[in-house]
Amino acid sequence: MYCIENKKYPCSTSLTMKYIGGKWKAVILMHLIEKKRYNELRKELPMVTERTISLQLKELEEDGLINRIVHTSKPPLRVEYELTDFGKTLIPVLKSIAQWGKEAAKTNEKIKTMK
């Protein structure tokens, strides 16, 4: 059993899902393997609402997986996001999930590939 701030997790899988669970966290993390500005991320995820992206980014930052970098040197204000060292430890996991999805798309006739 694991415990974070008095919340218990019965196994390591549930602990992992605390960090990357939900519909968009893993997707956002995958896109942040390369540092991105907020607007770049929004353009890459047009099916996700701005509110959802903002909430997920805030949670990922609170969990220590991403850094929010605010550049105020010249207007307009520029905000970038990047993985922390802790967040970078998820890169092999995220790439494995992506690879599994590619293989599933090849072998499962219920999955249709779209462009």
MMTF fields as JSON, N, C-alpha, C and O atoms, coordinates in Angstrom:
{
  "mmtfVersion": "1.0.0",
  "mmtfProducer": "UNKNOWN",
  "numBonds": 459,
  "numAtoms": 460,
  "numGroups": 115,
  "numChains": 1,
  "numModels": 1,
  "chainsPerModel": [1],
  "groupsPerChain": [115],
  "chainIdList": ["A"],
  "bondAtomList": [4, 2, 8, 6, 12, 10, 16, 14, 20, 18, 24, 22, 28, 26, 32, 30, 36, 34, 40, 38, 44, 42, 48, 46, 52, 50, 56, 54, 60, 58, 64, 62, 68, 66, 72, 70, 76, 74, 80, 78, 84, 82, 88, 86, 92, 90, 96, 94, 100, 98, 104, 102, 108, 106, 112, 110, 116, 114, 120, 118, 124, 122, 128, 126, 132, 130, 136, 134, 140, 138, 144, 142, 148, 146, 152, 150, 156, 154, 160, 158, 164, 162, 168, 166, 172, 170, 176, 174, 180, 178, 184, 182, 188, 186, 192, 190, 196, 194, 200, 198, 204, 202, 208, 206, 212, 210, 216, 214, 220, 218, 224, 222, 228, 226, 232, 230, 236, 234, 240, 238, 244, 242, 248, 246, 252, 250, 256, 254, 260, 258, 264, 262, 268, 266, 272, 270, 276, 274, 280, 278, 284, 282, 288, 286, 292, 290, 296, 294, 300, 298, 304, 302, 308, 306, 312, 310, 316, 314, 320, 318, 324, 322, 328, 326, 332, 330, 336, 334, 340, 338, 344, 342, 348, 346, 352, 350, 356, 354, 360, 358, 364, 362, 368, 366, 372, 370, 376, 374, 380, 378, 384, 382, 388, 386, 392, 390, 396, 394, 400, 398, 404, 402, 408, 406, 412, 410, 416, 414, 420, 418, 424, 422, 428, 426, 432, 430, 436, 434, 440, 438, 444, 442, 448, 446, 452, 450, 456, 454],
  "bondOrderList": [1, 1, 1, 1, 1, 1, 1, 1, 1, 1, 1, 1, 1, 1, 1, 1, 1, 1, 1, 1, 1, 1, 1, 1, 1, 1, 1, 1, 1, 1, 1, 1, 1, 1, 1, 1, 1, 1, 1, 1, 1, 1, 1, 1, 1, 1, 1, 1, 1, 1, 1, 1, 1, 1, 1, 1, 1, 1, 1, 1, 1, 1, 1, 1, 1, 1, 1, 1, 1, 1, 1, 1, 1, 1, 1, 1, 1, 1, 1, 1, 1, 1, 1, 1, 1, 1, 1, 1, 1, 1, 1, 1, 1, 1, 1, 1, 1, 1, 1, 1, 1, 1, 1, 1, 1, 1, 1, 1, 1, 1, 1, 1, 1, 1],
  "groupList": [{"groupName": "MET", "atomNameList": ["N", "CA", "C", "O"], "elementList": ["N", "C", "C", "O"], "formalChargeList": [0, 0, 0, 0], "bondAtomList": [1, 0, 2, 1, 3, 2], "bondOrderList": [1, 1, 2], "singleLetterCode": "M", "chemCompType": "L-PEPTIDE LINKING"}, {"groupName": "TYR", "atomNameList": ["N", "CA", "C", "O"], "elementList": ["N", "C", "C", "O"], "formalChargeList": [0, 0, 0, 0], "bondAtomList": [1, 0, 2, 1, 3, 2], "bondOrderList": [1, 1, 2], "singleLetterCode": "Y", "chemCompType": "L-PEPTIDE LINKING"}, {"groupName": "CYS", "atomNameList": ["N", "CA", "C", "O"], "elementList": ["N", "C", "C", "O"], "formalChargeList": [0, 0, 0, 0], "bondAtomList": [1, 0, 2, 1, 3, 2], "bondOrderList": [1, 1, 2], "singleLetterCode": "C", "chemCompType": "L-PEPTIDE LINKING"}, {"groupName": "ILE", "atomNameList": ["N", "CA", "C", "O"], "elementList": ["N", "C", "C", "O"], "formalChargeList": [0, 0, 0, 0], "bondAtomList": [1, 0, 2, 1, 3, 2], "bondOrderList": [1, 1, 2], "singleLetterCode": "I", "chemCompType": "L-PEPTIDE LINKING"}, {"groupName": "GLU", "atomNameList": ["N", "CA", "C", "O"], "elementList": ["N", "C", "C", "O"], "formalChargeList": [0, 0, 0, 0], "bondAtomList": [1, 0, 2, 1, 3, 2], "bondOrderList": [1, 1, 2], "singleLetterCode": "E", "chemCompType": "L-PEPTIDE LINKING"}, {"groupName": "ASN", "atomNameList": ["N", "CA", "C", "O"], "elementList": ["N", "C", "C", "O"], "formalChargeList": [0, 0, 0, 0], "bondAtomList": [1, 0, 2, 1, 3, 2], "bondOrderList": [1, 1, 2], "singleLetterCode": "N", "chemCompType": "L-PEPTIDE LINKING"}, {"groupName": "LYS", "atomNameList": ["N", "CA", "C", "O"], "elementList": ["N", "C", "C", "O"], "formalChargeList": [0, 0, 0, 0], "bondAtomList": [1, 0, 2, 1, 3, 2], "bondOrderList": [1, 1, 2], "singleLetterCode": "K", "chemCompType": "L-PEPTIDE LINKING"}, {"groupName": "PRO", "atomNameList": ["N", "CA", "C", "O"], "elementList": ["N", "C", "C", "O"], "formalChargeList": [0, 0, 0, 0], "bondAtomList": [1, 0, 2, 1, 3, 2], "bondOrderList": [1, 1, 2], "singleLetterCode": "P", "chemCompType": "L-PEPTIDE LINKING"}, {"groupName": "SER", "atomNameList": ["N", "CA", "C", "O"], "elementList": ["N", "C", "C", "O"], "formalChargeList": [0, 0, 0, 0], "bondAtomList": [1, 0, 2, 1, 3, 2], "bondOrderList": [1, 1, 2], "singleLetterCode": "S", "chemCompType": "L-PEPTIDE LINKING"}, {"groupName": "THR", "atomNameList": ["N", "CA", "C", "O"], "elementList": ["N", "C", "C", "O"], "formalChargeList": [0, 0, 0, 0], "bondAtomList": [1, 0, 2, 1, 3, 2], "bondOrderList": [1, 1, 2], "singleLetterCode": "T", "chemCompType": "L-PEPTIDE LINKING"}, {"groupName": "LEU", "atomNameList": ["N", "CA", "C", "O"], "elementList": ["N", "C", "C", "O"], "formalChargeList": [0, 0, 0, 0], "bondAtomList": [1, 0, 2, 1, 3, 2], "bondOrderList": [1, 1, 2], "singleLetterCode": "L", "chemCompType": "L-PEPTIDE LINKING"}, {"groupName": "GLY", "atomNameList": ["N", "CA", "C", "O"], "elementList": ["N", "C", "C", "O"], "formalChargeList": [0, 0, 0, 0], "bondAtomList": [1, 0, 2, 1, 3, 2], "bondOrderList": [1, 1, 2], "singleLetterCode": "G", "chemCompType": "PEPTIDE LINKING"}, {"groupName": "TRP", "atomNameList": ["N", "CA", "C", "O"], "elementList": ["N", "C", "C", "O"], "formalChargeList": [0, 0, 0, 0], "bondAtomList": [1, 0, 2, 1, 3, 2], "bondOrderList": [1, 1, 2], "singleLetterCode": "W", "chemCompType": "L-PEPTIDE LINKING"}, {"groupName": "ALA", "atomNameList": ["N", "CA", "C", "O"], "elementList": ["N", "C", "C", "O"], "formalChargeList": [0, 0, 0, 0], "bondAtomList": [1, 0, 2, 1, 3, 2], "bondOrderList": [1, 1, 2], "singleLetterCode": "A", "chemCompType": "L-PEPTIDE LINKING"}, {"groupName": "VAL", "atomNameList": ["N", "CA", "C", "O"], "elementList": ["N", "C", "C", "O"], "formalChargeList": [0, 0, 0, 0], "bondAtomList": [1, 0, 2, 1, 3, 2], "bondOrderList": [1, 1, 2], "singleLetterCode": "V", "chemCompType": "L-PEPTIDE LINKING"}, {"groupName": "HIS", "atomNameList": ["N", "CA", "C", "O"], "elementList": ["N", "C", "C", "O"], "formalChargeList": [0, 0, 0, 0], "bondAtomList": [1, 0, 2, 1, 3, 2], "bondOrderList": [1, 1, 2], "singleLetterCode": "H", "chemCompType": "L-PEPTIDE LINKING"}, {"groupName": "ARG", "atomNameList": ["N", "CA", "C", "O"], "elementList": ["N", "C", "C", "O"], "formalChargeList": [0, 0, 0, 0], "bondAtomList": [1, 0, 2, 1, 3, 2], "bondOrderList": [1, 1, 2], "singleLetterCode": "R", "chemCompType": "L-PEPTIDE LINKING"}, {"groupName": "GLN", "atomNameList": ["N", "CA", "C", "O"], "elementList": ["N", "C", "C", "O"], "formalChargeList": [0, 0, 0, 0], "bondAtomList": [1, 0, 2, 1, 3, 2], "bondOrderList": [1, 1, 2], "singleLetterCode": "Q", "chemCompType": "L-PEPTIDE LINKING"}, {"groupName": "ASP", "atomNameList": ["N", "CA", "C", "O"], "elementList": ["N", "C", "C", "O"], "formalChargeList": [0, 0, 0, 0], "bondAtomList": [1, 0, 2, 1, 3, 2], "bondOrderList": [1, 1, 2], "singleLetterCode": "D", "chemCompType": "L-PEPTIDE LINKING"}, {"groupName": "PHE", "atomNameList": ["N", "CA", "C", "O"], "elementList": ["N", "C", "C", "O"], "formalChargeList": [0, 0, 0, 0], "bondAtomList": [1, 0, 2, 1, 3, 2], "bondOrderList": [1, 1, 2], "singleLetterCode": "F", "chemCompType": "L-PEPTIDE LINKING"}],
  "groupTypeList": [0, 1, 2, 3, 4, 5, 6, 6, 1, 7, 2, 8, 9, 8, 10, 9, 0, 6, 1, 3, 11, 11, 6, 12, 6, 13, 14, 3, 10, 0, 15, 10, 3, 4, 6, 6, 16, 1, 5, 4, 10, 16, 6, 4, 10, 7, 0, 14, 9, 4, 16, 9, 3, 8, 10, 17, 10, 6, 4, 10, 4, 4, 18, 11, 10, 3, 5, 16, 3, 14, 15, 9, 8, 6, 7, 7, 10, 16, 14, 4, 1, 4, 10, 9, 18, 19, 11, 6, 9, 10, 3, 7, 14, 10, 6, 8, 3, 13, 17, 12, 11, 6, 4, 13, 13, 6, 9, 5, 4, 6, 3, 6, 9, 0, 6],
  "groupIdList": [1, 2, 3, 4, 5, 6, 7, 8, 9, 10, 11, 12, 13, 14, 15, 16, 17, 18, 19, 20, 21, 22, 23, 24, 25, 26, 27, 28, 29, 30, 31, 32, 33, 34, 35, 36, 37, 38, 39, 40, 41, 42, 43, 44, 45, 46, 47, 48, 49, 50, 51, 52, 53, 54, 55, 56, 57, 58, 59, 60, 61, 62, 63, 64, 65, 66, 67, 68, 69, 70, 71, 72, 73, 74, 75, 76, 77, 78, 79, 80, 81, 82, 83, 84, 85, 86, 87, 88, 89, 90, 91, 92, 93, 94, 95, 96, 97, 98, 99, 100, 101, 102, 103, 104, 105, 106, 107, 108, 109, 110, 111, 112, 113, 114, 115],
  "secStructList": [7, 3, 3, 3, 6, 6, 3, 3, 3, 1, 1, 2, 2, 2, 2, 2, 2, 2, 2, 2, 7, 1, 1, 1, 2, 2, 2, 2, 2, 2, 2, 6, 6, 1, 7, 3, 3, 2, 2, 2, 2, 2, 2, 2, 7, 6, 6, 1, 7, 2, 2, 2, 2, 2, 2, 2, 2, 2, 2, 2, 2, 2, 6, 6, 1, 3, 3, 3, 3, 3, 3, 7, 1, 1, 1, 1, 7, 3, 3, 3, 3, 3, 3, 7, 2, 2, 2, 2, 6, 6, 2, 2, 2, 2, 2, 2, 2, 2, 2, 2, 2, 2, 2, 2, 2, 2, 2, 7, 6, 6, 7, 7, 7, 7, 7],
  "xCoordList": [0.844, 0.0, 0.895, 1.977, 0.404, 1.118, 0.211, -1.013, 0.811, 0.026, 0.651, 1.854, -0.17, 0.254, -0.762, -1.954, -0.276, -1.135, -2.412, -3.517, -2.246, -3.331, -4.284, -5.302, -3.974, -4.782, -4.05, -2.866, -4.757, -4.135, -4.339, -5.389, -3.302, -3.318, -2.957, -1.89, -3.817, -3.606, -2.462, -1.978, -2.013, -0.934, -0.199, -0.64, 0.92, 1.715, 0.976, 1.192, 0.11, -0.665, -1.606, -1.713, -2.283, -3.192, -2.416, -2.907, -1.215, -0.367, 0.02, -0.034, 0.406, 0.751, -0.441, -0.292, -1.621, -2.816, -3.205, -3.862, -2.806, -3.033, -2.337, -2.851, -1.169, -0.395, -0.819, -0.872, -1.118, -1.374, -2.792, -3.128, -3.626, -4.984, -5.853, -5.491, -6.989, -7.898, -7.735, -6.837, -8.605, -8.642, -7.472, -7.054, -6.932, -5.978, -4.595, -3.697, -4.371, -3.061, -1.926, -0.913, -2.083, -1.013, -0.781, 0.357, -1.859, -1.744, -0.976, -0.088, -1.314, -0.616, 0.859, 1.738, 1.122, 2.514, 3.289, 4.442, 2.67, 3.334, 3.692, 4.776, 2.789, 3.052, 4.116, 4.765, 4.3, 5.287, 6.662, 7.527, 6.859, 8.213, 9.16, 10.319, 8.653, 9.364, 8.699, 7.471, 9.489, 8.945, 7.99, 8.271, 6.854, 5.855, 5.27, 5.158, 4.907, 4.126, 2.681, 2.258, 1.942, 0.545, -0.235, -0.975, -0.072, -0.825, -0.452, -1.308, 0.798, 1.205, 0.455, -0.045, 0.389, -0.309, -1.787, -2.357, -2.406, -3.824, -4.045, -5.025, -3.152, -3.301, -3.144, -3.788, -2.291, -2.071, -3.204, -3.337, -4.019, -5.122, -6.441, -7.07, -6.866, -8.062, -9.353, -10.332, -9.368, -10.568, -10.732, -11.747, -9.73, -9.756, -10.08, -9.5, -11.002, -11.37, -10.222, -9.378, -10.206, -9.175, -9.229, -8.19, -10.429, -10.59, -9.976, -9.277, -10.238, -9.7, -8.183, -7.531, -7.614, -6.15, -5.58, -4.611, -6.175, -5.687, -5.752, -4.805, -6.859, -6.994, -5.987, -5.378, -5.817, -4.882, -3.444, -2.663, -3.099, -1.76, -1.514, -0.43, -2.513, -2.378, -2.142, -1.275, -2.913, -2.741, -1.368, -0.707, -0.943, 0.369, 1.493, 2.497, 1.317, 2.312, 2.301, 3.361, 1.116, 1.007, 1.618, 2.176, 1.513, 2.07, 3.57, 4.194, 4.146, 5.586, 6.043, 7.222, 5.108, 5.469, 5.872, 6.624, 5.373, 5.717, 6.095, 5.716, 6.852, 7.175, 6.438, 6.336, 5.929, 5.321, 6.33, 6.722, 6.744, 7.76, 7.111, 6.608, 7.126, 6.537, 7.659, 8.534, 7.624, 8.609, 7.963, 7.005, 8.497, 7.932, 8.877, 8.659, 9.931, 10.964, 10.443, 10.894, 9.506, 8.934, 7.478, 7.135, 6.632, 5.237, 5.158, 5.997, 4.225, 3.235, 3.834, 4.853, 3.176, 3.573, 3.612, 2.713, 4.648, 4.79, 4.901, 5.696, 4.1, 4.119, 4.487, 3.907, 5.461, 5.882, 5.738, 5.75, 5.601, 5.529, 6.563, 6.805, 7.174, 8.148, 8.071, 7.622, 8.513, 8.56, 9.656, 10.731, 9.377, 10.409, 11.26, 10.948, 12.31, 13.092, 12.209, 12.319, 11.336, 10.391, 9.449, 9.173, 8.961, 8.079, 8.773, 8.153, 10.053, 10.813, 10.941, 11.157, 10.811, 10.873, 9.68, 9.704, 8.635, 7.454, 7.608, 6.79, 8.635, 8.776, 8.755, 8.024, 9.511, 9.436, 8.031, 7.585, 7.35, 5.982, 5.055, 4.277, 5.13, 4.283, 4.543, 3.607, 5.812, 6.142, 5.646, 5.221, 5.698, 5.169, 3.66, 3.13, 2.97, 1.518, 1.197, 0.292, 1.938, 1.721, 1.977, 1.214, 3.044, 3.36, 2.279, 1.895, 1.79, 0.71, -0.507, -1.145, -0.828, -1.962, -1.776, -2.728, -0.554, -0.278, -0.476, -1.079, 0.031, -0.11, -1.57, -2.032, -2.292, -3.714, -4.482, -5.382, -4.134, -4.803, -4.555, -5.416, -3.387, -3.061, -3.808, -4.208, -3.992, -4.494, -5.972, -6.544, -6.591, -7.986, -8.858, -8.772, -9.704, -10.506, -11.55, -12.128, -11.805, -12.766, -12.17, -12.905, -10.847, -10.178, -9.931, -9.318, -10.407, -10.203, -9.184, -9.284, -8.205, -7.193, -7.735, -8.205, -7.663, -8.157, -7.015, -6.045, -7.143, -6.146, -6.818, -6.161],
  "yCoordList": [-1.174, 0.0, 1.244, 1.26, 2.279, 3.547, 4.659, 4.537, 5.731, 6.828, 8.156, 8.363, 9.046, 10.404, 11.346, 11.286, 12.214, 13.193, 12.549, 13.037, 11.466, 10.73, 10.014, 9.481, 9.993, 9.218, 7.915, 7.919, 6.801, 5.486, 4.918, 5.084, 4.247, 3.569, 2.117, 1.844, 1.171, -0.233, -0.93, -1.961, -0.373, -1.025, 0.013, 1.156, -0.397, 0.533, 0.975, 2.087, 0.124, 0.512, 1.66, 2.617, 1.577, 2.661, 3.951, 5.046, 3.82, 4.986, 5.626, 6.847, 4.805, 5.313, 6.021, 7.097, 5.421, 6.013, 7.325, 8.166, 7.506, 8.788, 9.9, 11.014, 9.589, 10.58, 10.719, 11.836, 9.622, 9.697, 9.301, 9.272, 8.995, 8.554, 9.668, 10.844, 9.276, 10.231, 10.209, 9.56, 10.919, 10.868, 11.589, 11.187, 12.651, 13.49, 13.63, 14.118, 13.235, 13.464, 12.792, 13.429, 11.518, 10.809, 11.429, 11.521, 11.854, 12.477, 13.796, 14.07, 14.595, 15.87, 15.613, 16.278, 14.659, 14.343, 13.905, 14.295, 13.105, 12.639, 13.833, 13.876, 14.786, 15.98, 16.867, 17.644, 16.756, 17.595, 16.934, 17.421, 15.827, 15.264, 16.335, 16.419, 17.138, 18.328, 19.539, 19.611, 20.491, 21.707, 22.381, 22.474, 22.851, 23.482, 24.726, 24.818, 25.663, 26.802, 26.34, 25.375, 27.039, 26.671, 26.613, 25.66, 27.634, 27.674, 26.531, 26.039, 26.104, 24.952, 23.705, 22.93, 23.533, 22.383, 22.421, 21.395, 23.585, 23.733, 23.338, 22.663, 23.748, 23.433, 21.935, 21.387, 21.278, 19.841, 19.0, 17.821, 19.607, 18.886, 19.634, 20.06, 19.796, 20.604, 20.009, 20.731, 18.706, 18.073, 18.233, 17.824, 18.831, 19.022, 20.483, 21.38, 20.723, 22.098, 22.819, 22.193, 24.123, 24.942, 24.761, 24.688, 24.689, 24.503, 23.181, 23.128, 22.115, 20.798, 20.806, 20.302, 21.377, 21.436, 22.212, 21.776, 23.343, 24.15, 23.392, 23.435, 22.7, 21.934, 20.789, 20.549, 20.086, 18.964, 19.453, 18.83, 20.565, 21.127, 21.516, 21.282, 22.103, 22.498, 21.269, 21.288, 20.194, 18.965, 18.344, 17.905, 18.308, 17.742, 18.546, 17.982, 19.869, 20.713, 20.453, 20.332, 20.366, 20.098, 18.746, 18.585, 17.779, 16.447, 16.374, 15.334, 17.478, 17.518, 16.877, 16.56, 16.68, 16.053, 17.06, 16.73, 18.291, 19.327, 20.617, 20.855, 21.437, 22.785, 23.764, 23.567, 24.815, 25.925, 27.059, 27.521, 27.501, 28.545, 29.791, 29.759, 30.876, 32.132, 33.072, 33.401, 33.502, 34.456, 35.837, 36.074, 36.729, 38.079, 39.125, 40.325, 38.667, 39.587, 40.607, 41.752, 40.197, 41.157, 40.787, 39.605, 41.78, 41.469, 40.839, 41.158, 39.985, 39.473, 38.379, 37.769, 38.159, 37.128, 35.777, 35.453, 34.995, 33.68, 32.622, 32.762, 31.56, 30.469, 29.185, 28.849, 28.47, 27.183, 26.12, 26.403, 24.889, 23.746, 22.723, 22.522, 22.077, 21.03, 19.985, 20.267, 18.785, 17.731, 18.021, 18.51, 17.719, 17.778, 16.512, 15.636, 16.417, 15.174, 14.003, 12.911, 14.225, 13.191, 12.83, 11.652, 13.831, 13.597, 12.837, 12.013, 13.109, 12.424, 10.929, 10.154, 10.516, 9.078, 8.346, 7.12, 9.08, 8.477, 8.281, 7.598, 8.864, 8.793, 7.353, 7.081, 6.411, 5.031, 4.431, 3.673, 4.769, 4.274, 4.844, 4.105, 6.15, 6.806, 6.264, 6.041, 6.054, 5.511, 4.076, 3.674, 3.308, 1.933, 1.94, 1.126, 2.852, 2.966, 3.329, 2.752, 4.281, 4.691, 3.531, 3.322, 2.785, 1.639, 0.576, -0.011, 0.331, -0.645, -0.222, -1.052, 1.074, 1.583, 1.376, 1.029, 1.587, 1.362, -0.104, -0.421, -0.984, -2.425, -2.853, -3.654, -2.327, -2.656, -2.205, -2.906, -1.037, -0.527, -1.422, -1.543, -2.042, -2.936, -4.265, -4.828, -4.757, -6.117, -6.23, -7.316, -5.147, -5.191, -4.55, -3.347, -5.37, -4.855, -3.845, -3.154, -3.741, -2.759, -1.344, -0.358, -1.253, 0.038, 0.52, -0.181, 1.704, 2.291, 3.418, 4.275, 3.417, 4.47, 5.622, 5.428, 6.836, 8.032, 9.02, 8.996, 9.881, 10.951, 12.271, 13.303],
  "zCoordList": [0.0, 0.0, 0.0, 0.587, -0.676, -0.773, -0.254, -0.289, 0.224, 0.778, 0.359, 0.52, -0.177, -0.509, 0.118, -0.184, 0.991, 1.656, 2.209, 1.971, 2.94, 3.597, 2.642, 3.081, 1.348, 0.41, 0.141, -0.194, 0.287, 0.149, -1.249, -1.87, -1.715, -3.009, -2.751, -2.199, -3.135, -2.768, -3.482, -3.013, -4.631, -5.378, -6.215, -6.336, -6.787, -7.59, -8.851, -9.332, -9.39, -10.574, -10.235, -11.001, -9.107, -8.724, -8.443, -8.716, -7.901, -7.672, -9.011, -9.158, -9.973, -11.302, -11.935, -12.515, -11.824, -12.422, -11.742, -12.355, -10.488, -9.819, -10.594, -10.698, -11.134, -11.871, -13.334, -13.847, -14.009, -15.449, -15.838, -17.022, -14.845, -15.127, -15.682, -15.646, -16.188, -16.796, -18.299, -18.835, -18.96, -20.421, -21.092, -22.177, -20.471, -21.198, -20.594, -21.281, -19.357, -18.741, -19.497, -19.788, -19.816, -20.534, -21.907, -22.368, -22.556, -23.882, -23.772, -24.579, -22.789, -22.583, -22.268, -22.815, -21.395, -21.061, -22.297, -22.477, -23.14, -24.363, -25.254, -25.836, -25.353, -26.164, -25.541, -26.24, -24.225, -23.54, -23.418, -22.69, -24.132, -24.175, -24.715, -24.309, -25.625, -26.1, -25.451, -25.402, -24.952, -24.337, -25.313, -26.508, -24.793, -25.659, -25.0, -23.778, -25.841, -25.383, -25.247, -25.883, -24.416, -24.184, -25.49, -25.733, -26.334, -27.597, -28.538, -29.274, -28.528, -29.335, -28.882, -29.697, -27.58, -27.016, -27.394, -27.764, -27.306, -27.676, -29.14, -29.456, -30.023, -31.448, -31.707, -32.601, -30.93, -31.109, -30.533, -30.861, -29.675, -29.032, -29.242, -28.274, -30.502, -30.769, -30.204, -30.017, -29.931, -29.413, -27.906, -27.343, -27.249, -25.802, -25.52, -26.133, -24.597, -24.298, -23.595, -22.953, -23.726, -23.085, -21.569, -20.912, -21.019, -19.573, -19.124, -18.113, -19.876, -19.521, -19.568, -18.654, -20.63, -20.728, -19.538, -18.916, -19.227, -18.109, -16.788, -16.003, -16.536, -15.294, -15.227, -14.184, -16.344, -16.367, -16.178, -15.459, -16.824, -16.652, -15.196, -14.661, -14.563, -13.154, -12.276, -11.403, -12.506, -11.725, -11.97, -11.029, -13.22, -13.546, -12.899, -12.462, -12.84, -12.175, -10.664, -10.05, -10.066, -8.626, -8.264, -7.178, -9.17, -8.937, -9.215, -9.007, -9.684, -9.91, -11.208, -11.364, -12.15, -13.426, -14.494, -15.411, -14.378, -15.358, -14.642, -13.496, -15.356, -14.921, -15.813, -17.024, -15.204, -15.933, -15.9, -14.828, -17.069, -17.175, -17.773, -18.896, -17.023, -17.487, -17.899, -17.098, -19.157, -19.687, -19.718, -20.454, -18.918, -18.849, -19.42, -19.252, -20.096, -20.564, -21.568, -21.588, -22.39, -23.335, -23.591, -23.632, -23.762, -24.081, -25.456, -26.298, -25.732, -24.793, -23.897, -24.221, -22.779, -21.833, -22.543, -23.319, -22.278, -22.92, -21.831, -20.901, -21.948, -20.982, -21.704, -22.737, -21.145, -21.701, -20.625, -19.427, -21.094, -20.196, -20.629, -21.819, -19.629, -19.91, -18.807, -17.696, -19.126, -18.131, -17.111, -17.462, -15.859, -14.823, -14.953, -15.759, -14.178, -14.171, -13.753, -14.311, -12.774, -12.347, -13.496, -13.725, -14.213, -15.352, -16.471, -17.144, -16.672, -17.724, -17.46, -18.392, -16.207, -15.916, -16.515, -16.628, -16.901, -17.532, -19.044, -19.66, -19.644, -21.106, -21.616, -22.568, -21.041, -21.555, -21.409, -22.27, -20.333, -20.118, -21.184, -21.788, -21.419, -22.409, -23.812, -24.58, -24.141, -25.463, -25.611, -26.694, -24.534, -24.573, -24.776, -25.532, -24.105, -24.28, -25.733, -26.334, -26.289, -27.681, -28.644, -29.587, -28.403, -29.258, -29.172, -30.183, -27.967, -27.792, -28.609, -29.256, -28.577, -29.354, -30.85, -31.549, -31.353, -32.78, -33.145, -34.17, -32.308, -32.566, -32.482, -33.295, -31.512, -31.377, -32.606, -33.068, -33.141, -34.333, -35.549, -36.421, -35.604, -36.719, -36.636, -37.656, -35.422, -35.246, -34.875, -34.97, -34.461, -34.039, -35.111, -35.358, -35.75, -36.844, -36.398, -37.237, -35.11, -34.604, -34.591, -34.531, -34.647, -34.595, -36.02, -36.825, -36.32, -37.646, -37.544, -36.666, -38.441, -38.482, -39.312, -40.433, -38.746, -39.445, -39.603, -38.846, -40.587, -40.783, -40.741, -40.884]
}
